Amino acid sequence: MTVADRTEAHQARCLPHLLTLRMLASDNAEAPSPWLAMAEVAQATDAILAEVEAAGHEAWAATGGGPGTGIFLSVRLSRLAVAAGDAVAAAGAGDCTQLRRHLCRFEALTSAIWAVQDASG
């Protein structure tokens, strides 16, 4: 199995979690209780972070593990984790507007990481 195949497998495992986040961010979505929304956002973002991190480490190892790649991955993961934390906090506060904003940012950062990994694979 190539690095690209493994990255695709990680991306596929993220899809159900991304769909959950999209439903929560939807304008048409009925607002769940803040505690339920917070739990759903935390579970989905944690799962996505784990998949992105695992795919990144596999890609890093496959490219020889250069320091520049490691720093790049670390910075991207940190930004993604901050966006996840912001989304969880907004969900817990019951702030649907901020929740949508942070979930859009989280998804954009996730997509950017996958795009970089796809280009390097």
The first five atom37 places (N, CA, C, CB, O) and aatype in JSON, in Angstrom:
{
  "aatype": [12, 16, 19, 0, 3, 1, 16, 6, 0, 8, 5, 0, 1, 4, 10, 14, 8, 10, 10, 16, 10, 1, 12, 10, 0, 15, 3, 2, 0, 6, 0, 14, 15, 14, 17, 10, 0, 12, 0, 6, 19, 0, 5, 0, 16, 3, 0, 9, 10, 0, 6, 19, 6, 0, 0, 7, 8, 6, 0, 17, 0, 0, 16, 7, 7, 7, 14, 7, 16, 7, 9, 13, 10, 15, 19, 1, 10, 15, 1, 10, 0, 19, 0, 0, 7, 3, 0, 19, 0, 0, 0, 7, 0, 7, 3, 4, 16, 5, 10, 1, 1, 8, 10, 4, 1, 13, 6, 0, 10, 16, 15, 0, 9, 17, 0, 19, 5, 3, 0, 15, 7],
  "atom_mask": [
    [1, 1, 1, 1, 1],
    [1, 1, 1, 1, 1],
    [1, 1, 1, 1, 1],
    [1, 1, 1, 1, 1],
    [1, 1, 1, 1, 1],
    [1, 1, 1, 1, 1],
    [1, 1, 1, 1, 1],
    [1, 1, 1, 1, 1],
    [1, 1, 1, 1, 1],
    [1, 1, 1, 1, 1],
    [1, 1, 1, 1, 1],
    [1, 1, 1, 1, 1],
    [1, 1, 1, 1, 1],
    [1, 1, 1, 1, 1],
    [1, 1, 1, 1, 1],
    [1, 1, 1, 1, 1],
    [1, 1, 1, 1, 1],
    [1, 1, 1, 1, 1],
    [1, 1, 1, 1, 1],
    [1, 1, 1, 1, 1],
    [1, 1, 1, 1, 1],
    [1, 1, 1, 1, 1],
    [1, 1, 1, 1, 1],
    [1, 1, 1, 1, 1],
    [1, 1, 1, 1, 1],
    [1, 1, 1, 1, 1],
    [1, 1, 1, 1, 1],
    [1, 1, 1, 1, 1],
    [1, 1, 1, 1, 1],
    [1, 1, 1, 1, 1],
    [1, 1, 1, 1, 1],
    [1, 1, 1, 1, 1],
    [1, 1, 1, 1, 1],
    [1, 1, 1, 1, 1],
    [1, 1, 1, 1, 1],
    [1, 1, 1, 1, 1],
    [1, 1, 1, 1, 1],
    [1, 1, 1, 1, 1],
    [1, 1, 1, 1, 1],
    [1, 1, 1, 1, 1],
    [1, 1, 1, 1, 1],
    [1, 1, 1, 1, 1],
    [1, 1, 1, 1, 1],
    [1, 1, 1, 1, 1],
    [1, 1, 1, 1, 1],
    [1, 1, 1, 1, 1],
    [1, 1, 1, 1, 1],
    [1, 1, 1, 1, 1],
    [1, 1, 1, 1, 1],
    [1, 1, 1, 1, 1],
    [1, 1, 1, 1, 1],
    [1, 1, 1, 1, 1],
    [1, 1, 1, 1, 1],
    [1, 1, 1, 1, 1],
    [1, 1, 1, 1, 1],
    [1, 1, 1, 0, 1],
    [1, 1, 1, 1, 1],
    [1, 1, 1, 1, 1],
    [1, 1, 1, 1, 1],
    [1, 1, 1, 1, 1],
    [1, 1, 1, 1, 1],
    [1, 1, 1, 1, 1],
    [1, 1, 1, 1, 1],
    [1, 1, 1, 0, 1],
    [1, 1, 1, 0, 1],
    [1, 1, 1, 0, 1],
    [1, 1, 1, 1, 1],
    [1, 1, 1, 0, 1],
    [1, 1, 1, 1, 1],
    [1, 1, 1, 0, 1],
    [1, 1, 1, 1, 1],
    [1, 1, 1, 1, 1],
    [1, 1, 1, 1, 1],
    [1, 1, 1, 1, 1],
    [1, 1, 1, 1, 1],
    [1, 1, 1, 1, 1],
    [1, 1, 1, 1, 1],
    [1, 1, 1, 1, 1],
    [1, 1, 1, 1, 1],
    [1, 1, 1, 1, 1],
    [1, 1, 1, 1, 1],
    [1, 1, 1, 1, 1],
    [1, 1, 1, 1, 1],
    [1, 1, 1, 1, 1],
    [1, 1, 1, 0, 1],
    [1, 1, 1, 1, 1],
    [1, 1, 1, 1, 1],
    [1, 1, 1, 1, 1],
    [1, 1, 1, 1, 1],
    [1, 1, 1, 1, 1],
    [1, 1, 1, 1, 1],
    [1, 1, 1, 0, 1],
    [1, 1, 1, 1, 1],
    [1, 1, 1, 0, 1],
    [1, 1, 1, 1, 1],
    [1, 1, 1, 1, 1],
    [1, 1, 1, 1, 1],
    [1, 1, 1, 1, 1],
    [1, 1, 1, 1, 1],
    [1, 1, 1, 1, 1],
    [1, 1, 1, 1, 1],
    [1, 1, 1, 1, 1],
    [1, 1, 1, 1, 1],
    [1, 1, 1, 1, 1],
    [1, 1, 1, 1, 1],
    [1, 1, 1, 1, 1],
    [1, 1, 1, 1, 1],
    [1, 1, 1, 1, 1],
    [1, 1, 1, 1, 1],
    [1, 1, 1, 1, 1],
    [1, 1, 1, 1, 1],
    [1, 1, 1, 1, 1],
    [1, 1, 1, 1, 1],
    [1, 1, 1, 1, 1],
    [1, 1, 1, 1, 1],
    [1, 1, 1, 1, 1],
    [1, 1, 1, 1, 1],
    [1, 1, 1, 1, 1],
    [1, 1, 1, 1, 1],
    [1, 1, 1, 1, 1],
    [1, 1, 1, 0, 1]
  ],
  "atom_positions": [
    [[0.85, -1.18, 0.0], [0.0, 0.0, 0.0], [0.89, 1.24, 0.0], [-0.97, 0.0, 1.23], [1.8, 1.35, 0.82]],
    [[0.64, 2.14, -0.91], [1.44, 3.36, -1.03], [1.0, 4.4, -0.01], [1.33, 3.94, -2.45], [-0.04, 4.25, 0.63]],
    [[1.81, 5.44, 0.14], [1.47, 6.54, 1.04], [0.16, 7.18, 0.58], [2.61, 7.6, 1.09], [-0.69, 7.53, 1.41]],
    [[-0.01, 7.34, -0.72], [-1.25, 7.93, -1.25], [-2.45, 7.07, -0.89], [-1.16, 8.1, -2.78], [-3.51, 7.59, -0.53]],
    [[-2.3, 5.74, -0.98], [-3.4, 4.85, -0.61], [-3.74, 4.98, 0.87], [-3.05, 3.4, -0.95], [-4.91, 5.0, 1.25]],
    [[-2.71, 5.06, 1.7], [-2.94, 5.19, 3.15], [-3.59, 6.54, 3.47], [-1.62, 5.04, 3.93], [-4.46, 6.62, 4.34]],
    [[-3.15, 7.58, 2.76], [-3.76, 8.9, 2.97], [-5.23, 8.87, 2.59], [-3.01, 9.99, 2.16], [-6.07, 9.43, 3.3]],
    [[-5.54, 8.23, 1.47], [-6.94, 8.11, 1.05], [-7.76, 7.35, 2.09], [-7.03, 7.41, -0.31], [-8.92, 7.69, 2.32]],
    [[-7.18, 6.34, 2.7], [-7.89, 5.58, 3.73], [-8.16, 6.47, 4.95], [-7.07, 4.33, 4.15], [-9.24, 6.41, 5.53]],
    [[-7.2, 7.29, 5.32], [-7.41, 8.23, 6.44], [-8.5, 9.24, 6.08], [-6.08, 8.97, 6.79], [-9.36, 9.55, 6.91]],
    [[-8.48, 9.74, 4.86], [-9.5, 10.69, 4.43], [-10.88, 10.04, 4.45], [-9.19, 11.2, 3.01], [-11.85, 10.66, 4.89]],
    [[-10.97, 8.81, 4.0], [-12.26, 8.1, 3.98], [-12.81, 7.93, 5.39], [-12.11, 6.73, 3.31], [-14.02, 8.04, 5.6]],
    [[-11.94, 7.67, 6.35], [-12.4, 7.51, 7.73], [-12.87, 8.84, 8.33], [-11.29, 6.92, 8.6], [-13.6, 8.86, 9.31]],
    [[-12.44, 9.95, 7.74], [-12.86, 11.28, 8.21], [-14.24, 11.67, 7.69], [-11.85, 12.33, 7.78], [-14.92, 12.49, 8.31]],
    [[-14.67, 11.1, 6.58], [-15.9, 11.55, 5.94], [-17.13, 11.53, 6.85], [-16.17, 10.69, 4.74], [-17.86, 12.52, 6.88]],
    [[-17.4, 10.46, 7.59], [-18.59, 10.5, 8.45], [-18.52, 11.62, 9.49], [-18.76, 9.16, 9.15], [-19.54, 12.23, 9.83]],
    [[-17.33, 11.88, 9.98], [-17.16, 12.94, 10.98], [-17.33, 14.32, 10.35], [-15.78, 12.83, 11.65], [-17.93, 15.21, 10.96]],
    [[-16.82, 14.49, 9.14], [-17.0, 15.76, 8.43], [-18.48, 15.99, 8.12], [-16.17, 15.77, 7.13], [-18.97, 17.12, 8.21]],
    [[-19.19, 14.93, 7.77], [-20.63, 15.07, 7.51], [-21.38, 15.47, 8.78], [-21.21, 13.75, 6.95], [-22.31, 16.28, 8.72]],
    [[-20.99, 14.92, 9.91], [-21.6, 15.32, 11.18], [-21.38, 16.8, 11.42], [-21.01, 14.49, 12.35], [-22.31, 17.52, 11.8]],
    [[-20.16, 17.27, 11.2], [-19.86, 18.69, 11.41], [-20.63, 19.56, 10.44], [-18.36, 18.94, 11.26], [-21.11, 20.63, 10.82]],
    [[-20.75, 19.12, 9.19], [-21.5, 19.9, 8.21], [-22.97, 20.01, 8.61], [-21.38, 19.27, 6.81], [-23.59, 21.07, 8.45]],
    [[-23.53, 18.92, 9.13], [-24.93, 18.96, 9.57], [-25.09, 19.93, 10.74], [-25.42, 17.55, 9.98], [-26.06, 20.69, 10.79]],
    [[-24.14, 19.92, 11.67], [-24.22, 20.84, 12.8], [-24.06, 22.29, 12.36], [-23.16, 20.49, 13.83], [-24.63, 23.19, 12.98]],
    [[-23.28, 22.52, 11.3], [-23.03, 23.88, 10.83], [-24.11, 24.37, 9.87], [-21.69, 23.94, 10.15], [-24.14, 25.56, 9.53]],
    [[-24.98, 23.49, 9.45], [-26.02, 23.84, 8.48], [-26.99, 24.86, 9.05], [-26.77, 22.61, 8.04], [-27.36, 24.81, 10.22]],
    [[-27.4, 25.8, 8.21], [-28.41, 26.78, 8.59], [-29.75, 26.1, 8.87], [-28.58, 27.84, 7.5], [-30.56, 26.6, 9.66]],
    [[-29.98, 24.97, 8.22], [-31.25, 24.25, 8.36], [-31.26, 23.33, 9.57], [-31.53, 23.45, 7.12], [-32.31, 22.79, 9.94]],
    [[-30.12, 23.14, 10.18], [-30.04, 22.2, 11.29], [-30.78, 22.74, 12.51], [-28.58, 21.92, 11.64], [-30.69, 23.92, 12.86]],
    [[-31.5, 21.83, 13.14], [-32.15, 22.19, 14.4], [-31.06, 22.22, 15.46], [-33.31, 21.18, 14.78], [-30.27, 21.28, 15.57]],
    [[-31.01, 23.27, 16.23], [-29.94, 23.43, 17.21], [-30.11, 22.42, 18.35], [-29.93, 24.89, 17.77], [-31.09, 22.47, 19.09]],
    [[-29.15, 21.51, 18.48], [-29.21, 20.59, 19.62], [-28.82, 21.33, 20.89], [-28.28, 19.36, 19.39], [-28.34, 22.46, 20.84]],
    [[-29.02, 20.69, 22.02], [-28.62, 21.33, 23.27], [-27.12, 21.6, 23.21], [-28.98, 20.43, 24.5], [-26.38, 20.86, 22.56]],
    [[-26.66, 22.65, 23.88], [-25.23, 22.96, 23.84], [-24.35, 21.79, 24.28], [-24.94, 24.17, 24.72], [-23.29, 21.57, 23.7]],
    [[-24.77, 21.04, 25.28], [-23.94, 19.92, 25.75], [-23.86, 18.81, 24.7], [-24.5, 19.35, 27.05], [-22.8, 18.22, 24.5]],
    [[-24.98, 18.54, 24.05], [-24.98, 17.52, 23.0], [-24.15, 17.98, 21.82], [-26.42, 17.19, 22.56], [-23.35, 17.21, 21.28]],
    [[-24.33, 19.22, 21.4], [-23.55, 19.76, 20.29], [-22.06, 19.74, 20.62], [-24.0, 21.19, 19.95], [-21.24, 19.38, 19.78]],
    [[-21.73, 20.14, 21.84], [-20.33, 20.16, 22.26], [-19.73, 18.75, 22.2], [-20.19, 20.74, 23.68], [-18.61, 18.57, 21.74]],
    [[-20.48, 17.76, 22.67], [-19.99, 16.38, 22.65], [-19.81, 15.89, 21.22], [-20.96, 15.45, 23.41], [-18.82, 15.24, 20.9]],
    [[-20.77, 16.2, 20.34], [-20.67, 15.76, 18.95], [-19.51, 16.43, 18.23], [-21.98, 16.06, 18.21], [-18.77, 15.78, 17.49]],
    [[-19.34, 17.73, 18.45], [-18.24, 18.46, 17.82], [-16.9, 17.93, 18.34], [-18.36, 19.98, 18.08], [-15.98, 17.72, 17.56]],
    [[-16.8, 17.72, 19.64], [-15.54, 17.22, 20.22], [-15.21, 15.84, 19.67], [-15.64, 17.16, 21.76], [-14.06, 15.58, 19.31]],
    [[-16.19, 14.96, 19.61], [-15.94, 13.6, 19.11], [-15.51, 13.63, 17.64], [-17.21, 12.73, 19.28], [-14.55, 12.96, 17.26]],
    [[-16.22, 14.39, 16.82], [-15.91, 14.45, 15.39], [-14.55, 15.1, 15.13], [-17.0, 15.21, 14.64], [-13.75, 14.59, 14.34]],
    [[-14.28, 16.22, 15.79], [-13.0, 16.9, 15.54], [-11.83, 16.07, 16.08], [-12.99, 18.29, 16.19], [-10.77, 16.04, 15.46]],
    [[-12.02, 15.39, 17.21], [-10.94, 14.53, 17.74], [-10.62, 13.4, 16.77], [-11.34, 13.95, 19.11], [-9.46, 13.08, 16.54]],
    [[-11.65, 12.8, 16.2], [-11.44, 11.71, 15.25], [-10.72, 12.21, 14.0], [-12.78, 11.07, 14.86], [-9.81, 11.54, 13.49]],
    [[-11.11, 13.36, 13.51], [-10.47, 13.93, 12.31], [-9.03, 14.3, 12.62], [-11.25, 15.16, 11.81], [-8.13, 14.02, 11.82]],
    [[-8.79, 14.93, 13.76], [-7.42, 15.28, 14.15], [-6.53, 14.04, 14.21], [-7.4, 15.99, 15.51], [-5.39, 14.07, 13.76]],
    [[-7.06, 12.96, 14.75], [-6.28, 11.73, 14.86], [-5.93, 11.18, 13.48], [-7.05, 10.67, 15.67], [-4.81, 10.74, 13.25]],
    [[-6.88, 11.2, 12.57], [-6.63, 10.7, 11.21], [-5.64, 11.58, 10.46], [-7.95, 10.61, 10.43], [-4.74, 11.08, 9.78]],
    [[-5.81, 12.89, 10.59], [-4.89, 13.81, 9.91], [-3.48, 13.65, 10.47], [-5.37, 15.28, 10.09], [-2.51, 13.63, 9.71]],
    [[-3.37, 13.52, 11.78], [-2.05, 13.35, 12.4], [-1.4, 12.04, 11.95], [-2.17, 13.39, 13.93], [-0.22, 12.02, 11.62]],
    [[-2.17, 10.96, 11.94], [-1.62, 9.67, 11.52], [-1.17, 9.72, 10.06], [-2.65, 8.55, 11.72], [-0.1, 9.22, 9.72]],
    [[-1.99, 10.32, 9.19], [-1.62, 10.42, 7.78], [-0.38, 11.29, 7.61], [-2.79, 10.99, 6.96], [0.49, 10.98, 6.8]],
    [[-0.32, 12.36, 8.37], [0.85, 13.25, 8.28], [2.13, 12.56, 8.71], [0.0, 0.0, 0.0], [3.17, 12.73, 8.08]],
    [[2.05, 11.79, 9.78], [3.25, 11.08, 10.24], [3.69, 10.02, 9.24], [2.99, 10.44, 11.61], [4.89, 9.8, 9.04]],
    [[2.73, 9.35, 8.62], [3.08, 8.37, 7.59], [3.75, 9.04, 6.4], [1.83, 7.59, 7.14], [4.75, 8.55, 5.88]],
    [[3.19, 10.16, 5.97], [3.78, 10.89, 4.84], [5.15, 11.42, 5.2], [2.86, 12.05, 4.41], [6.07, 11.39, 4.39]],
    [[5.29, 11.92, 6.43], [6.57, 12.44, 6.91], [7.63, 11.34, 6.89], [6.43, 13.02, 8.33], [8.75, 11.55, 6.43]],
    [[7.28, 10.16, 7.39], [8.22, 9.04, 7.41], [8.58, 8.59, 6.0], [7.63, 7.86, 8.2], [9.72, 8.23, 5.74]],
    [[7.6, 8.61, 5.1], [7.84, 8.16, 3.73], [8.75, 9.11, 2.97], [6.53, 8.01, 3.0], [9.43, 8.69, 2.03]],
    [[8.77, 10.38, 3.35], [9.61, 11.36, 2.65], [10.98, 11.5, 3.3], [8.93, 12.71, 2.62], [11.76, 12.38, 2.93]],
    [[11.28, 10.66, 4.25], [12.58, 10.72, 4.89], [12.59, 11.5, 6.19], [0.0, 0.0, 0.0], [13.64, 11.63, 6.82]],
    [[11.45, 12.03, 6.59], [11.35, 12.69, 7.88], [12.2, 13.94, 8.03], [0.0, 0.0, 0.0], [12.78, 14.15, 9.09]],
    [[12.28, 14.76, 7.0], [13.06, 15.99, 7.09], [12.49, 16.96, 8.11], [0.0, 0.0, 0.0], [11.28, 16.95, 8.36]],
    [[13.34, 17.81, 8.7], [12.87, 18.73, 9.73], [11.85, 19.74, 9.2], [14.04, 19.47, 10.33], [10.93, 20.12, 9.93]],
    [[12.0, 20.18, 7.97], [11.05, 21.14, 7.42], [9.66, 20.55, 7.31], [0.0, 0.0, 0.0], [8.67, 21.22, 7.6]],
    [[9.58, 19.3, 6.91], [8.29, 18.62, 6.8], [7.67, 18.45, 8.18], [8.44, 17.26, 6.12], [6.46, 18.64, 8.34]],
    [[8.47, 18.1, 9.16], [7.97, 17.93, 10.52], [7.42, 19.22, 11.11], [0.0, 0.0, 0.0], [6.38, 19.23, 11.77]],
    [[8.13, 20.31, 10.87], [7.68, 21.62, 11.37], [6.38, 22.02, 10.68], [8.77, 22.7, 11.15], [5.44, 22.49, 11.32]],
    [[6.33, 21.84, 9.35], [5.14, 22.16, 8.59], [3.94, 21.39, 9.13], [5.35, 21.85, 7.1], [2.87, 21.97, 9.35]],
    [[4.11, 20.09, 9.34], [3.04, 19.25, 9.86], [2.61, 19.71, 11.25], [3.47, 17.78, 9.9], [1.42, 19.79, 11.54]],
    [[3.57, 20.01, 12.09], [3.27, 20.44, 13.45], [2.47, 21.74, 13.47], [4.56, 20.62, 14.24], [1.51, 21.87, 14.23]],
    [[2.85, 22.69, 12.63], [2.14, 23.98, 12.57], [0.72, 23.76, 12.07], [2.89, 24.98, 11.65], [-0.23, 24.32, 12.62]],
    [[0.56, 22.96, 11.02], [-0.77, 22.69, 10.47], [-1.66, 22.0, 11.51], [-0.67, 21.83, 9.2], [-2.83, 22.35, 11.66]],
    [[-1.11, 21.01, 12.2], [-1.89, 20.3, 13.22], [-2.27, 21.22, 14.37], [-1.1, 19.1, 13.75], [-3.37, 21.12, 14.91]],
    [[-1.38, 22.11, 14.75], [-1.68, 23.07, 15.82], [-2.83, 23.99, 15.42], [-0.43, 23.9, 16.16], [-3.73, 24.24, 16.22]],
    [[-2.79, 24.48, 14.2], [-3.87, 25.35, 13.73], [-5.2, 24.6, 13.68], [-3.53, 25.91, 12.34], [-6.24, 25.16, 14.01]],
    [[-5.15, 23.34, 13.26], [-6.35, 22.53, 13.19], [-6.9, 22.27, 14.6], [-6.06, 21.2, 12.47], [-8.11, 22.31, 14.81]],
    [[-6.01, 22.0, 15.54], [-6.44, 21.76, 16.93], [-7.06, 23.01, 17.54], [-5.25, 21.3, 17.78], [-8.04, 22.91, 18.28]],
    [[-6.52, 24.17, 17.24], [-7.09, 25.43, 17.75], [-8.49, 25.63, 17.16], [-6.17, 26.64, 17.39], [-9.41, 26.01, 17.89]],
    [[-8.64, 25.39, 15.87], [-9.96, 25.53, 15.24], [-10.95, 24.56, 15.87], [-9.87, 25.3, 13.71], [-12.12, 24.91, 16.09]],
    [[-10.51, 23.34, 16.16], [-11.38, 22.35, 16.81], [-11.78, 22.84, 18.2], [-10.67, 20.98, 16.91], [-12.96, 22.76, 18.57]],
    [[-10.83, 23.33, 18.97], [-11.13, 23.84, 20.3], [-12.1, 25.01, 20.27], [0.0, 0.0, 0.0], [-12.99, 25.1, 21.12]],
    [[-11.93, 25.9, 19.3], [-12.83, 27.04, 19.16], [-14.26, 26.57, 18.83], [-12.32, 27.99, 18.05], [-15.23, 27.11, 19.35]],
    [[-14.36, 25.54, 17.98], [-15.67, 25.01, 17.61], [-16.35, 24.35, 18.81], [-15.54, 24.0, 16.46], [-17.55, 24.53, 19.04]],
    [[-15.58, 23.59, 19.58], [-16.12, 22.94, 20.77], [-16.61, 24.0, 21.77], [-15.06, 22.03, 21.44], [-17.69, 23.86, 22.35]],
    [[-15.83, 25.05, 21.96], [-16.22, 26.12, 22.89], [-17.49, 26.83, 22.42], [-15.07, 27.13, 23.04], [-18.37, 27.12, 23.22]],
    [[-17.59, 27.11, 21.12], [-18.78, 27.76, 20.59], [-20.0, 26.87, 20.74], [-18.58, 28.13, 19.12], [-21.09, 27.35, 21.06]],
    [[-19.84, 25.57, 20.51], [-20.95, 24.64, 20.69], [-21.4, 24.61, 22.14], [-20.56, 23.23, 20.22], [-22.6, 24.63, 22.42]],
    [[-20.44, 24.56, 23.05], [-20.77, 24.55, 24.47], [-21.46, 25.81, 24.93], [0.0, 0.0, 0.0], [-22.27, 25.78, 25.86]],
    [[-21.15, 26.93, 24.28], [-21.78, 28.2, 24.62], [-23.14, 28.36, 23.94], [-20.86, 29.36, 24.24], [-23.87, 29.31, 24.23]],
    [[-23.46, 27.44, 23.03], [-24.72, 27.55, 22.3], [-24.73, 28.64, 21.26], [0.0, 0.0, 0.0], [-25.79, 29.1, 20.84]],
    [[-23.55, 29.08, 20.83], [-23.42, 30.17, 19.85], [-23.33, 29.56, 18.44], [-22.16, 31.05, 20.15], [-22.25, 29.22, 17.95]],
    [[-24.5, 29.42, 17.81], [-24.57, 28.76, 16.5], [-23.81, 29.52, 15.42], [-26.0, 28.6, 16.09], [-23.22, 28.9, 14.53]],
    [[-23.82, 30.82, 15.48], [-23.1, 31.63, 14.48], [-21.61, 31.36, 14.56], [-23.39, 33.14, 14.67], [-20.97, 31.11, 13.54]],
    [[-21.05, 31.42, 15.76], [-19.62, 31.16, 15.92], [-19.3, 29.7, 15.64], [-19.17, 31.54, 17.34], [-18.24, 29.4, 15.08]],
    [[-20.19, 28.8, 16.01], [-19.97, 27.38, 15.73], [-19.84, 27.17, 14.23], [-21.13, 26.51, 16.29], [-18.91, 26.49, 13.78]],
    [[-20.74, 27.74, 13.44], [-20.65, 27.61, 11.97], [-19.34, 28.17, 11.46], [-21.83, 28.32, 11.29], [-18.68, 27.56, 10.62]],
    [[-18.96, 29.33, 11.97], [-17.71, 29.97, 11.52], [-16.5, 29.09, 11.82], [-17.55, 31.35, 12.2], [-15.64, 28.89, 10.96]],
    [[-16.43, 28.57, 13.04], [-15.28, 27.76, 13.43], [-15.27, 26.41, 12.71], [-15.27, 27.53, 14.94], [-14.21, 25.89, 12.36]],
    [[-16.45, 25.83, 12.47], [-16.5, 24.56, 11.74], [-16.09, 24.75, 10.29], [-17.9, 23.95, 11.82], [-15.45, 23.88, 9.71]],
    [[-16.47, 25.87, 9.7], [-16.02, 26.17, 8.32], [-14.51, 26.3, 8.27], [-16.69, 27.47, 7.78], [-13.86, 25.79, 7.36]],
    [[-13.95, 26.99, 9.26], [-12.49, 27.13, 9.33], [-11.83, 25.78, 9.54], [-12.09, 28.1, 10.47], [-10.82, 25.48, 8.9]],
    [[-12.38, 24.95, 10.41], [-11.84, 23.62, 10.67], [-11.84, 22.79, 9.39], [-12.64, 22.91, 11.78], [-10.85, 22.12, 9.07]],
    [[-12.95, 22.83, 8.65], [-13.03, 22.05, 7.42], [-12.05, 22.58, 6.36], [-14.46, 22.07, 6.88], [-11.43, 21.8, 5.64]],
    [[-11.92, 23.89, 6.27], [-10.98, 24.48, 5.3], [-9.54, 24.07, 5.63], [-11.1, 26.02, 5.29], [-8.77, 23.73, 4.72]],
    [[-9.18, 24.1, 6.9], [-7.83, 23.69, 7.29], [-7.6, 22.2, 7.03], [-7.59, 24.0, 8.78], [-6.52, 21.8, 6.6]],
    [[-8.63, 21.39, 7.3], [-8.52, 19.95, 7.02], [-8.31, 19.73, 5.53], [-9.78, 19.2, 7.51], [-7.44, 18.95, 5.14]],
    [[-9.1, 20.39, 4.72], [-8.96, 20.25, 3.26], [-7.58, 20.68, 2.78], [-10.03, 21.08, 2.55], [-7.0, 20.05, 1.89]],
    [[-7.05, 21.75, 3.37], [-5.73, 22.23, 2.97], [-4.65, 21.19, 3.31], [-5.41, 23.58, 3.67], [-3.72, 20.97, 2.53]],
    [[-4.77, 20.57, 4.46], [-3.8, 19.54, 4.83], [-3.87, 18.37, 3.86], [-4.04, 19.05, 6.28], [-2.85, 17.88, 3.4]],
    [[-5.11, 17.93, 3.55], [-5.24, 16.82, 2.61], [-4.68, 17.19, 1.24], [-6.71, 16.4, 2.47], [-4.04, 16.37, 0.59]],
    [[-4.9, 18.42, 0.8], [-4.41, 18.86, -0.52], [-2.88, 18.8, -0.57], [-4.89, 20.29, -0.83], [-2.3, 18.36, -1.56]],
    [[-2.24, 19.24, 0.51], [-0.77, 19.2, 0.56], [-0.29, 17.75, 0.53], [-0.24, 19.92, 1.83], [0.66, 17.42, -0.18]],
    [[-0.93, 16.91, 1.3], [-0.52, 15.51, 1.34], [-0.78, 14.82, 0.01], [-1.26, 14.77, 2.46], [0.02, 13.98, -0.42]],
    [[-1.89, 15.17, -0.66], [-2.16, 14.61, -1.98], [-1.11, 15.03, -2.99], [-3.55, 15.04, -2.45], [-0.69, 14.24, -3.83]],
    [[-0.69, 16.29, -2.9], [0.3, 16.81, -3.84], [1.68, 16.19, -3.61], [0.39, 18.32, -3.73], [2.45, 16.03, -4.56]],
    [[1.97, 15.86, -2.37], [3.3, 15.3, -2.09], [3.33, 13.79, -2.24], [3.73, 15.67, -0.7], [4.41, 13.19, -2.27]],
    [[2.16, 13.17, -2.33], [2.1, 11.71, -2.41], [2.16, 11.22, -3.78], [0.0, 0.0, 0.0], [2.12, 10.01, -4.01]]
  ]
}
